[in-house]
Amino acid sequence: MIIPVSIIILVKDVTPESCKFWMQKRSESGPLDGMLEFPGGKIEPGETPAACAIREFAEEAGVRLAHAEQFKMVSHEYPDRSVCLYVHFALGERAQPKNGEWYDFNFSSGSAGYKGRLPEVNYEIIDDLISYIKKHIDAGLLEKIWVRKS
């Protein structure tokens, strides 16, 4: 059985060279204990992936976000389960989340500086989001990725 899971990446301090993502340390018994992760969890029956991402961020980080933009879907196999990750992002310039910290990501090196500190699936997600943000910066369209779709 594939478990639908929604995660959210809170982004701030976007410059032409870098940006920051908010992450927390995973605390569980198992192979992912102590690794950095993005807030998220299982999508409840009748809940949209975006609503789940917002709910999970509020529960785990203590901040209620107004909007989460869906970025991509990724299937991933863990030794004990299969998940379909609905990946979202939001701009968090003024947010003060708890239980985690902001981590710098340089556009030229991507997730390379975090090897061994993240679950394997997060490297692809981070590098794809960094590339997406960088393309919008280069095109002079950074504000377009934060505009809510109607």
OpenMM code with the backbone's topology and positions (N, CA, C; nanometers):
from openmm import Vec3, app, unit

residues = "MET ILE ILE PRO VAL SER ILE ILE ILE LEU VAL LYS ASP VAL THR PRO GLU SER CYS LYS PHE TRP MET GLN LYS ARG SER GLU SER GLY PRO LEU ASP GLY MET LEU GLU PHE PRO GLY GLY LYS ILE GLU PRO GLY GLU THR PRO ALA ALA CYS ALA ILE ARG GLU PHE ALA GLU GLU ALA GLY VAL ARG LEU ALA HIS ALA GLU GLN PHE LYS MET VAL SER HIS GLU TYR PRO ASP ARG SER VAL CYS LEU TYR VAL HIS PHE ALA LEU GLY GLU ARG ALA GLN PRO LYS ASN GLY GLU TRP TYR ASP PHE ASN PHE SER SER GLY SER ALA GLY TYR LYS GLY ARG LEU PRO GLU VAL ASN TYR GLU ILE ILE ASP ASP LEU ILE SER TYR ILE LYS LYS HIS ILE ASP ALA GLY LEU LEU GLU LYS ILE TRP VAL ARG LYS SER".split()
positions = [
    Vec3(0.0843, -0.1185, 0.0000),
    Vec3(0.0000, 0.0000, 0.0000),
    Vec3(0.0891, 0.1252, 0.0000),
    Vec3(0.0524, 0.2206, -0.0819),
    Vec3(0.1251, 0.3473, -0.0892),
    Vec3(0.0570, 0.4472, 0.0036),
    Vec3(0.1356, 0.5091, 0.0903),
    Vec3(0.0838, 0.6059, 0.1875),
    Vec3(0.0975, 0.7459, 0.1293),
    Vec3(-0.0135, 0.8225, 0.1188),
    Vec3(-0.0035, 0.9611, 0.0718),
    Vec3(0.0423, 1.0523, 0.1855),
    Vec3(0.1512, 1.1239, 0.1607),
    Vec3(0.2115, 1.2110, 0.2608),
    Vec3(0.2315, 1.3486, 0.1980),
    Vec3(0.2066, 1.4524, 0.2768),
    Vec3(0.2253, 1.5888, 0.2292),
    Vec3(0.3326, 1.6563, 0.3140),
    Vec3(0.4284, 1.7215, 0.2489),
    Vec3(0.5312, 1.7967, 0.3210),
    Vec3(0.5333, 1.9395, 0.2693),
    Vec3(0.5940, 2.0271, 0.3498),
    Vec3(0.6037, 2.1671, 0.3097),
    Vec3(0.7436, 2.2196, 0.3380),
    Vec3(0.7944, 2.2976, 0.2442),
    Vec3(0.9240, 2.3621, 0.2587),
    Vec3(0.8987, 2.5114, 0.2725),
    Vec3(0.9345, 2.5661, 0.3880),
    Vec3(0.9218, 2.7092, 0.4115),
    Vec3(1.0521, 2.7743, 0.3664),
    Vec3(1.0407, 2.8751, 0.2804),
    Vec3(1.1551, 2.9396, 0.2163),
    Vec3(1.1628, 3.0850, 0.2601),
    Vec3(1.2862, 3.1342, 0.2849),
    Vec3(1.3039, 3.2777, 0.3128),
    Vec3(1.4416, 3.3223, 0.2676),
    Vec3(1.4637, 3.4520, 0.2768),
    Vec3(1.5921, 3.5141, 0.2429),
    Vec3(1.6415, 3.4730, 0.1045),
    Vec3(1.5546, 3.4835, 0.0065),
    Vec3(1.5925, 3.4486, -0.1302),
    Vec3(1.6737, 3.5633, -0.1903),
    Vec3(1.7945, 3.5304, -0.2359),
    Vec3(1.8824, 3.6262, -0.3028),
    Vec3(1.9237, 3.5637, -0.4361),
    Vec3(1.9947, 3.6354, -0.5206),
    Vec3(2.0423, 3.5740, -0.6453),
    Vec3(2.1393, 3.4571, -0.6243),
    Vec3(2.1970, 3.4446, -0.5044),
    Vec3(2.2940, 3.3385, -0.4775),
    Vec3(2.2412, 3.2240, -0.3925),
    Vec3(2.1430, 3.2504, -0.3066),
    Vec3(2.1022, 3.1474, -0.2105),
    Vec3(1.9636, 3.1739, -0.1536),
    Vec3(1.9204, 3.0785, -0.0713),
    Vec3(1.7962, 3.0943, 0.0040),
    Vec3(1.8066, 3.0061, 0.1278),
    Vec3(1.7090, 3.0200, 0.2161),
    Vec3(1.7059, 2.9394, 0.3377),
    Vec3(1.5789, 2.8568, 0.3398),
    Vec3(1.5918, 2.7336, 0.3872),
    Vec3(1.4772, 2.6443, 0.4080),
    Vec3(1.4705, 2.6115, 0.5562),
    Vec3(1.3487, 2.6045, 0.6083),
    Vec3(1.3304, 2.5682, 0.7486),
    Vec3(1.3168, 2.4167, 0.7591),
    Vec3(1.3956, 2.3569, 0.8474),
    Vec3(1.3898, 2.2126, 0.8692),
    Vec3(1.3983, 2.1829, 1.0177),
    Vec3(1.3550, 2.0635, 1.0514),
    Vec3(1.3610, 2.0171, 1.1892),
    Vec3(1.4341, 1.8835, 1.1934),
    Vec3(1.4833, 1.8468, 1.3115),
    Vec3(1.5483, 1.7161, 1.3264),
    Vec3(1.4429, 1.6116, 1.3580),
    Vec3(1.4494, 1.5033, 1.2851),
    Vec3(1.3551, 1.3929, 1.3046),
    Vec3(1.3907, 1.3204, 1.4340),
    Vec3(1.2880, 1.2891, 1.5107),
    Vec3(1.3110, 1.2180, 1.6347),
    Vec3(1.2219, 1.0957, 1.6391),
    Vec3(1.2859, 0.9838, 1.6149),
    Vec3(1.2157, 0.8552, 1.6131),
    Vec3(1.3200, 0.7461, 1.6310),
    Vec3(1.2756, 0.6307, 1.6681),
    Vec3(1.3714, 0.5204, 1.6697),
    Vec3(1.3710, 0.4609, 1.5297),
    Vec3(1.4849, 0.4553, 1.4690),
    Vec3(1.4947, 0.4025, 1.3341),
    Vec3(1.6038, 0.4707, 1.2557),
    Vec3(1.6168, 0.4357, 1.1293),
    Vec3(1.7285, 0.4845, 1.0485),
    Vec3(1.7240, 0.6342, 1.0169),
    Vec3(1.6087, 0.6996, 1.0299),
    Vec3(1.5995, 0.8418, 0.9979),
    Vec3(1.6145, 0.9313, 1.1212),
    Vec3(1.6327, 0.8715, 1.2388),
    Vec3(1.6459, 0.9478, 1.3627),
    Vec3(1.7626, 1.0459, 1.3529),
    Vec3(1.7360, 1.1710, 1.3898),
    Vec3(1.8391, 1.2741, 1.3897),
    Vec3(1.8625, 1.3417, 1.2567),
    Vec3(1.7988, 1.2944, 1.1505),
    Vec3(1.8164, 1.3573, 1.0189),
    Vec3(1.7272, 1.4823, 1.0089),
    Vec3(1.7671, 1.5729, 0.9219),
    Vec3(1.6880, 1.6935, 0.8981),
    Vec3(1.5733, 1.6589, 0.8044),
    Vec3(1.4562, 1.7159, 0.8317),
    Vec3(1.3393, 1.6881, 0.7485),
    Vec3(1.2498, 1.8103, 0.7411),
    Vec3(1.1569, 1.8046, 0.6477),
    Vec3(1.0549, 1.9077, 0.6334),
    Vec3(0.9289, 1.8620, 0.7045),
    Vec3(0.8547, 1.9549, 0.7659),
    Vec3(0.7314, 1.9152, 0.8335),
    Vec3(0.6329, 1.8518, 0.7359),
    Vec3(0.5614, 1.7538, 0.7849),
    Vec3(0.4622, 1.6881, 0.7015),
    Vec3(0.4084, 1.5643, 0.7683),
    Vec3(0.3148, 1.5023, 0.7005),
    Vec3(0.2557, 1.3813, 0.7549),
    Vec3(0.1529, 1.3229, 0.6602),
    Vec3(0.0871, 1.2196, 0.7092),
    Vec3(-0.0132, 1.1486, 0.6296),
    Vec3(-0.1336, 1.2384, 0.6003),
    Vec3(-0.1827, 1.2268, 0.4776),
    Vec3(-0.3016, 1.3007, 0.4370),
    Vec3(-0.4235, 1.2270, 0.4920),
    Vec3(-0.5054, 1.3000, 0.5652),
    Vec3(-0.6255, 1.2425, 0.6262),
    Vec3(-0.7347, 1.2246, 0.5203),
    Vec3(-0.8265, 1.1296, 0.5408),
    Vec3(-0.9384, 1.1118, 0.4464),
    Vec3(-1.0159, 1.2432, 0.4290),
    Vec3(-1.0407, 1.2809, 0.3038),
    Vec3(-1.1145, 1.4035, 0.2726),
    Vec3(-1.0304, 1.5298, 0.2762),
    Vec3(-0.9032, 1.5183, 0.3089),
    Vec3(-0.8145, 1.6340, 0.3192),
    Vec3(-0.7352, 1.6499, 0.1891),
    Vec3(-0.7189, 1.7720, 0.1423),
    Vec3(-0.6351, 1.7952, 0.0250),
    Vec3(-0.4879, 1.7929, 0.0670),
    Vec3(-0.3976, 1.7643, -0.0272),
    Vec3(-0.2552, 1.7677, 0.0077),
    Vec3(-0.2105, 1.9036, 0.0636),
    Vec3(-0.2607, 2.0142, 0.0060),
    Vec3(-0.2220, 2.1469, 0.0557),
    Vec3(-0.2738, 2.1701, 0.1970),
    Vec3(-0.3979, 2.1308, 0.2246),
    Vec3(-0.4535, 2.1464, 0.3595),
    Vec3(-0.3734, 2.0635, 0.4597),
    Vec3(-0.3327, 1.9454, 0.4190),
    Vec3(-0.2497, 1.8605, 0.5055),
    Vec3(-0.1164, 1.9282, 0.5348),
    Vec3(-0.0519, 1.9832, 0.4329),
    Vec3(0.0771, 2.0500, 0.4517),
    Vec3(0.0646, 2.1655, 0.5507),
    Vec3(-0.0403, 2.2450, 0.5355),
    Vec3(-0.0632, 2.3592, 0.6247),
    Vec3(-0.0915, 2.3111, 0.7668),
    Vec3(-0.1757, 2.2077, 0.7808),
    Vec3(-0.2082, 2.1524, 0.9133),
    Vec3(-0.0831, 2.0972, 0.9811),
    Vec3(-0.0056, 2.0182, 0.9077),
    Vec3(0.1145, 1.9584, 0.9644),
    Vec3(0.2165, 2.0646, 1.0059),
    Vec3(0.2305, 2.1699, 0.9246),
    Vec3(0.3253, 2.2757, 0.9608),
    Vec3(0.2804, 2.3449, 1.0893),
    Vec3(0.1507, 2.3692, 1.1016),
    Vec3(0.0981, 2.4319, 1.2238),
    Vec3(0.1238, 2.3419, 1.3451),
    Vec3(0.1016, 2.2120, 1.3299),
    Vec3(0.1227, 2.1183, 1.4404),
    Vec3(0.2696, 2.1060, 1.4787),
    Vec3(0.3578, 2.0980, 1.3804),
    Vec3(0.4986, 2.0712, 1.4065),
    Vec3(0.5827, 2.1959, 1.4296),
    Vec3(0.5444, 2.3075, 1.3680),
    Vec3(0.6256, 2.4292, 1.3768),
    Vec3(0.5558, 2.5430, 1.4489),
    Vec3(0.4269, 2.5255, 1.4803),
    Vec3(0.3550, 2.6281, 1.5552),
    Vec3(0.3183, 2.7507, 1.4750),
    Vec3(0.3183, 2.7410, 1.3429),
    Vec3(0.2860, 2.8546, 1.2561),
    Vec3(0.1767, 2.8118, 1.1588),
    Vec3(0.0705, 2.8907, 1.1521),
    Vec3(-0.0382, 2.8640, 1.0576),
    Vec3(-0.0101, 2.9443, 0.9311),
    Vec3(0.0150, 2.8743, 0.8217),
    Vec3(0.0414, 2.9382, 0.6934),
    Vec3(-0.0896, 2.9593, 0.6189),
    Vec3(-0.0992, 3.0684, 0.5438),
    Vec3(-0.2211, 3.0984, 0.4688),
    Vec3(-0.2300, 3.0175, 0.3399),
    Vec3(-0.1145, 2.9797, 0.2838),
    Vec3(-0.1156, 2.9147, 0.1535),
    Vec3(0.0081, 2.8273, 0.1377),
    Vec3(-0.0096, 2.7163, 0.0693),
    Vec3(0.1022, 2.6291, 0.0336),
    Vec3(0.0889, 2.5980, -0.1143),
    Vec3(0.1934, 2.6226, -0.1882),
    Vec3(0.1955, 2.5987, -0.3326),
    Vec3(0.2472, 2.4582, -0.3595),
    Vec3(0.1676, 2.3750, -0.4291),
    Vec3(0.2180, 2.2419, -0.4609),
    Vec3(0.3273, 2.2537, -0.5655),
    Vec3(0.4396, 2.1863, -0.5382),
    Vec3(0.5557, 2.1936, -0.6254),
    Vec3(0.5721, 2.0676, -0.7100),
    Vec3(0.5653, 1.9510, -0.6478),
    Vec3(0.5829, 1.8269, -0.7215),
    Vec3(0.5329, 1.7101, -0.6381),
    Vec3(0.5253, 1.5948, -0.7035),
    Vec3(0.4948, 1.4685, -0.6355),
    Vec3(0.6130, 1.3754, -0.6591),
    Vec3(0.6487, 1.3012, -0.5536),
    Vec3(0.7606, 1.2079, -0.5612),
    Vec3(0.7201, 1.0782, -0.4937),
    Vec3(0.7408, 0.9671, -0.5617),
    Vec3(0.7199, 0.8362, -0.4993),
    Vec3(0.8532, 0.7913, -0.4419),
    Vec3(0.8468, 0.7301, -0.3236),
    Vec3(0.9702, 0.6857, -0.2598),
    Vec3(0.9456, 0.5579, -0.1807),
    Vec3(1.0419, 0.4675, -0.1893),
    Vec3(1.0357, 0.3402, -0.1169),
    Vec3(1.1306, 0.3455, 0.0025),
    Vec3(1.0755, 0.3318, 0.1216),
    Vec3(1.1554, 0.3127, 0.2419),
    Vec3(1.1595, 0.1627, 0.2672),
    Vec3(1.2500, 0.1162, 0.3514),
    Vec3(1.2549, -0.0285, 0.3778),
    Vec3(1.1230, -0.0853, 0.4307),
    Vec3(1.0477, -0.0036, 0.5039),
    Vec3(0.9258, -0.0533, 0.5680),
    Vec3(0.7952, 0.0010, 0.5098),
    Vec3(0.8031, 0.0909, 0.4093),
    Vec3(0.6804, 0.1498, 0.3541),
    Vec3(0.7089, 0.2194, 0.2216),
    Vec3(0.6008, 0.2404, 0.1458),
    Vec3(0.6069, 0.3172, 0.0215),
    Vec3(0.5239, 0.4424, 0.0410),
    Vec3(0.5757, 0.5566, -0.0031),
    Vec3(0.5017, 0.6817, 0.0119),
    Vec3(0.4930, 0.7552, -0.1208),
    Vec3(0.3876, 0.8322, -0.1338),
    Vec3(0.3737, 0.9294, -0.2410),
    Vec3(0.3794, 1.0648, -0.1722),
    Vec3(0.4893, 1.1379, -0.1935),
    Vec3(0.5099, 1.2672, -0.1283),
    Vec3(0.4541, 1.3797, -0.2147),
    Vec3(0.3628, 1.4556, -0.1585),
    Vec3(0.3136, 1.5777, -0.2207),
    Vec3(0.3970, 1.6900, -0.1600),
    Vec3(0.4824, 1.7502, -0.2407),
    Vec3(0.5765, 1.8506, -0.1926),
    Vec3(0.5198, 1.9898, -0.2192),
    Vec3(0.5154, 2.0715, -0.1151),
    Vec3(0.4654, 2.2092, -0.1229),
    Vec3(0.5750, 2.3039, -0.0773),
    Vec3(0.5583, 2.4320, -0.1107),
    Vec3(0.6463, 2.5337, -0.0552),
    Vec3(0.5651, 2.6577, -0.0252),
    Vec3(0.6201, 2.7400, 0.0640),
    Vec3(0.5573, 2.8663, 0.1016),
    Vec3(0.6676, 2.9646, 0.1362),
    Vec3(0.6390, 3.0923, 0.1209),
    Vec3(0.7331, 3.1969, 0.1567),
    Vec3(0.7142, 3.2301, 0.3043),
    Vec3(0.8220, 3.2287, 0.3796),
    Vec3(0.8123, 3.2508, 0.5232),
    Vec3(0.9029, 3.3595, 0.5744),
    Vec3(0.9051, 3.4745, 0.5088),
    Vec3(0.9951, 3.5833, 0.5486),
    Vec3(0.9731, 3.6278, 0.6930),
    Vec3(0.8485, 3.6303, 0.7385),
    Vec3(0.8193, 3.6791, 0.8734),
    Vec3(0.7857, 3.5682, 0.9721),
    Vec3(0.7783, 3.4461, 0.9253),
    Vec3(0.7398, 3.3346, 1.0128),
    Vec3(0.8497, 3.3055, 1.1151),
    Vec3(0.8072, 3.2718, 1.2357),
    Vec3(0.8988, 3.2350, 1.3439),
    Vec3(0.8668, 3.0938, 1.3914),
    Vec3(0.8979, 2.9916, 1.3103),
    Vec3(0.8648, 2.8551, 1.3493),
    Vec3(0.9442, 2.8101, 1.4718),
    Vec3(0.8883, 2.7117, 1.5422),
    Vec3(0.9573, 2.6555, 1.6591),
    Vec3(1.0076, 2.5150, 1.6242),
    Vec3(1.0919, 2.4600, 1.7095),
    Vec3(1.1396, 2.3217, 1.6986),
    Vec3(1.2205, 2.2929, 1.5732),
    Vec3(1.2891, 2.3896, 1.5197),
    Vec3(1.3710, 2.3684, 1.4012),
    Vec3(1.4571, 2.4908, 1.3763),
    Vec3(1.5219, 2.4955, 1.2613),
    Vec3(1.6035, 2.6109, 1.2267),
    Vec3(1.6079, 2.6324, 1.0762),
    Vec3(1.6612, 2.7500, 1.0396),
    Vec3(1.6794, 2.7844, 0.8993),
    Vec3(1.8152, 2.7338, 0.8529),
    Vec3(1.8181, 2.6726, 0.7359),
    Vec3(1.9423, 2.6197, 0.6785),
    Vec3(1.9659, 2.6851, 0.5427),
    Vec3(2.0924, 2.7261, 0.5190),
    Vec3(2.1299, 2.7937, 0.3951),
    Vec3(2.1536, 2.6942, 0.2828),
    Vec3(2.1029, 2.7302, 0.1635),
    Vec3(2.1276, 2.6519, 0.0434),
    Vec3(2.1751, 2.7459, -0.0655),
    Vec3(2.2976, 2.7239, -0.1113),
    Vec3(2.3564, 2.8027, -0.2174),
    Vec3(2.3084, 2.7448, -0.3502),
    Vec3(2.2697, 2.8300, -0.4437),
    Vec3(2.2178, 2.7825, -0.5715),
    Vec3(2.3210, 2.7041, -0.6519),
    Vec3(2.4483, 2.7349, -0.6344),
    Vec3(2.5491, 2.6639, -0.7137),
    Vec3(2.5809, 2.5249, -0.6582),
    Vec3(2.5675, 2.5046, -0.5266),
    Vec3(2.6008, 2.3734, -0.4699),
    Vec3(2.4779, 2.2919, -0.4303),
    Vec3(2.3614, 2.3536, -0.4244),
    Vec3(2.2382, 2.2807, -0.3925),
    Vec3(2.2460, 2.2083, -0.2593),
    Vec3(2.2056, 2.0829, -0.2580),
    Vec3(2.1997, 2.0054, -0.1342),
    Vec3(2.3312, 1.9359, -0.1006),
    Vec3(2.4354, 1.9555, -0.1817),
    Vec3(2.5612, 1.8821, -0.1652),
    Vec3(2.6213, 1.8952, -0.0255),
    Vec3(2.6079, 2.0095, 0.0368),
    Vec3(2.6653, 2.0308, 0.1695),
    Vec3(2.5914, 1.9590, 0.2812),
    Vec3(2.4819, 1.8944, 0.2488),
    Vec3(2.4003, 1.8286, 0.3512),
    Vec3(2.4017, 1.6768, 0.3392),
    Vec3(2.4922, 1.6218, 0.2595),
    Vec3(2.4979, 1.4758, 0.2416),
    Vec3(2.5117, 1.4061, 0.3759),
    Vec3(2.4296, 1.3038, 0.3949),
    Vec3(2.4303, 1.2282, 0.5192),
    Vec3(2.3455, 1.2868, 0.6293),
    Vec3(2.2923, 1.4077, 0.6079),
    Vec3(2.2108, 1.4736, 0.7107),
    Vec3(2.0624, 1.4742, 0.6769),
    Vec3(2.0267, 1.4281, 0.5564),
    Vec3(1.8879, 1.4306, 0.5098),
    Vec3(1.8454, 1.2915, 0.4639),
    Vec3(1.7160, 1.2610, 0.4730),
    Vec3(1.6684, 1.1380, 0.4086),
    Vec3(1.6977, 1.1469, 0.2585),
    Vec3(1.7311, 1.0362, 0.1979),
    Vec3(1.7758, 1.0316, 0.0579),
    Vec3(1.6823, 1.1054, -0.0387),
    Vec3(1.5521, 1.0897, -0.0241),
    Vec3(1.4566, 1.1505, -0.1160),
    Vec3(1.4645, 1.3037, -0.1140),
    Vec3(1.5088, 1.3628, -0.0031),
    Vec3(1.5106, 1.5089, 0.0079),
    Vec3(1.6139, 1.5759, -0.0815),
    Vec3(1.7203, 1.5056, -0.1194),
    Vec3(1.8213, 1.5675, -0.2059),
    Vec3(1.7614, 1.6071, -0.3408),
    Vec3(1.6874, 1.5174, -0.4011),
    Vec3(1.6226, 1.5481, -0.5293),
    Vec3(1.5219, 1.6624, -0.5128),
    Vec3(1.4420, 1.6571, -0.4086),
    Vec3(1.3408, 1.7597, -0.3843),
    Vec3(1.4066, 1.8961, -0.3683),
    Vec3(1.5085, 1.9038, -0.2845),
    Vec3(1.5770, 2.0308, -0.2599),
    Vec3(1.6418, 2.0834, -0.3878),
    Vec3(1.7132, 1.9989, -0.4575),
    Vec3(1.7808, 2.0445, -0.5793),
    Vec3(1.6813, 2.0904, -0.6852),
    Vec3(1.5682, 2.0228, -0.6968),
    Vec3(1.4656, 2.0654, -0.7924),
    Vec3(1.4046, 2.1991, -0.7524),
    Vec3(1.3789, 2.2197, -0.6225),
    Vec3(1.3205, 2.3468, -0.5776),
    Vec3(1.4213, 2.4606, -0.5922),
    Vec3(1.5476, 2.4345, -0.5608),
    Vec3(1.6517, 2.5369, -0.5790),
    Vec3(1.6607, 2.5771, -0.7264),
    Vec3(1.6585, 2.4794, -0.8144),
    Vec3(1.6632, 2.5071, -0.9586),
    Vec3(1.5420, 2.5891, -1.0023),
    Vec3(1.4254, 2.5535, -0.9517),
    Vec3(1.3015, 2.6246, -0.9834),
    Vec3(1.3091, 2.7712, -0.9394),
    Vec3(1.3539, 2.7937, -0.8161),
    Vec3(1.3665, 2.9306, -0.7649),
    Vec3(1.4690, 3.0079, -0.8462),
    Vec3(1.5834, 2.9458, -0.8736),
    Vec3(1.6908, 3.0128, -0.9489),
    Vec3(1.6444, 3.0524, -1.0889),
    Vec3(1.5704, 2.9647, -1.1561),
    Vec3(1.5189, 2.9983, -1.2896),
    Vec3(1.4267, 3.1200, -1.2837),
    Vec3(1.3451, 3.1299, -1.1789),
    Vec3(1.2567, 3.2450, -1.1646),
    Vec3(1.3349, 3.3721, -1.1341),
    Vec3(1.4405, 3.3617, -1.0549),
    Vec3(1.5260, 3.4777, -1.0282),
    Vec3(1.5912, 3.5244, -1.1576),
    Vec3(1.6505, 3.4315, -1.2324),
    Vec3(1.7199, 3.4653, -1.3574),
    Vec3(1.6268, 3.5290, -1.4596),
    Vec3(1.5002, 3.4900, -1.4576),
    Vec3(1.4028, 3.5450, -1.5519),
    Vec3(1.3369, 3.6726, -1.4986),
    Vec3(1.3755, 3.7152, -1.3777),
    Vec3(1.3147, 3.8347, -1.3186),
    Vec3(1.1711, 3.8109, -1.2735),
    Vec3(1.1376, 3.6863, -1.2457),
    Vec3(0.9997, 3.6505, -1.2111),
    Vec3(0.9865, 3.5922, -1.0709),
    Vec3(1.0773, 3.6251, -0.9821),
    Vec3(1.0747, 3.5643, -0.8495),
    Vec3(0.9393, 3.5808, -0.7816),
    Vec3(0.8816, 3.6990, -0.7905),
    Vec3(0.7534, 3.7205, -0.7222),
    Vec3(0.6416, 3.6339, -0.7803),
    Vec3(0.6556, 3.5871, -0.9035),
    Vec3(0.5519, 3.5046, -0.9653),
    Vec3(0.5361, 3.3691, -0.8968),
    Vec3(0.6437, 3.3127, -0.8420),
    Vec3(0.6316, 3.1818, -0.7794),
    Vec3(0.5612, 3.1894, -0.6436),
    Vec3(0.5478, 3.3083, -0.5909),
    Vec3(0.4817, 3.3233, -0.4603),
    Vec3(0.3372, 3.3682, -0.4752),
    Vec3(0.2935, 3.3987, -0.5958),
    Vec3(0.1578, 3.4466, -0.6167),
    Vec3(0.0609, 3.3291, -0.6113),
    Vec3(-0.0413, 3.3473, -0.5334),
    Vec3(-0.1421, 3.2421, -0.5183),
    Vec3(-0.2236, 3.2285, -0.6460),
    Vec3(-0.2414, 3.1045, -0.6918),
    Vec3(-0.3217, 3.0805, -0.8116),
    Vec3(-0.4703, 3.0879, -0.7749),
    Vec3(-0.5484, 3.1493, -0.8652),
    Vec3(-0.6924, 3.1560, -0.8364),
    Vec3(-0.7699, 3.0536, -0.9140),
] * unit.nanometer
topology = app.Topology()
chain = topology.addChain("A")
for resn in residues:
    res = topology.addResidue(resn, chain)
    for name in ("N", "CA", "C"):
        topology.addAtom(name, app.Element.getBySymbol(name[0]), res)
